[in-house]
Amino acid sequence: MPAAAHDRRPLDELRPLVPSGRVTTPDGVGVAYYDLGGTGPPLVLAHATGFCAATLAPVARRLADAFRCIALDQRGHGSSDPPAGGSFDWHGFATDVLVLIDHLGLEHPLGVGHSCGGAALLLAEEARPGTFAGLYCFEPVVYPGDVPLAPDGDNPLSVGARRRRASFASRGDALANFSGKTPFDRLDPEVLALYVDNGFAPDTGGTITLRCRPEHESEVYAHALSHDAFARLGAVRCPVTLACGSDTDAFGVEFLSHCAARLDHPTTAVAAGIGHFGPLEDPALVASSVRRALIPRADTPPA
């Protein structure tokens, strides 16, 4: 669509990114992905729970001179399908990543994952060691215990997700709502707009509705501490940078140290002035951190 035509559209109209393609997983989930451009080795980006690939586009744009950036909507998010039966075991997110890599024929890509996305990349590397040349995981959700916890649908995040408002009268109403609500009020304005434009679908009558349904997001949180990524960190062959925000209330330095102790090639990084949602709060800062971590790895596949 010509730029002039785009500019004439109403401000309340969603302006979503168009997926570059879709791939179907062995368990029948259709996964949308986005080639965000760039020149260099492939870099796979995986988003946090409740968000979507487009919210990492501002980070990807700042890395386009060094990497070919490819992001995916994880199952149940964005334009991807939910799994049959609504089962959100987190190994499914790793499957989404691996199927995308195979579909595109990526050889030893690098990876950037935020929160759930960071855990997905680690689980993918554990399932198939040697897949990645290097990983950058910003506060990956990895319970630091050898025995995973049982799924818990009554944890505060699951309960809160079920209560999430699913529909708004318009794009403008959604933006106004999130702009004044924690943690969305800390997001970079471009990221917030990308979340609304890509995390919601238009309905008849002009309303918009969450693509990641509240009951699905709740199930993702219910299973967040029920995967075995921590117990299998020794299988990760590639260098891993574990990053956190200095202002985080979630997975900070002490947590990262537990994971780093299990890895063969760990590095830790602390980004000043941001919290758990760091890649969405300050894309430029996090892109700089990614650049420092991964550019030395770009031409060094795992042994």
Buried (B, 14 or more C-beta within 10 A) or exposed (E): EEEEEEEEEEEBEBEBBEBBEBBEBEBEBBBBBBBBBBEBBBBBBBBBBBBBBBBBBBBBBBBBEBBBBBBBBBBBBBBBBBBEEEEBBBBBBBBBBBBBBEBBEBEBBBBBBBBBBBBBBBBBBBBBBBBBBBBBBBBBBBBBEEEBEEBBBEBEBBEEBBEBEBEBEBBBBBBEEBEEEEEBEBBBEBBBBBBBBBBBBBEEEEBBEBBBBBBBBBBBBBBBBBBBBBBBBEBBBBBBBBBBBEBBEEBBBEBBEBBBEBBEBBBBBBBEEBBBBBBBBBBEBBBBBBBEBBBEBBEEBBE
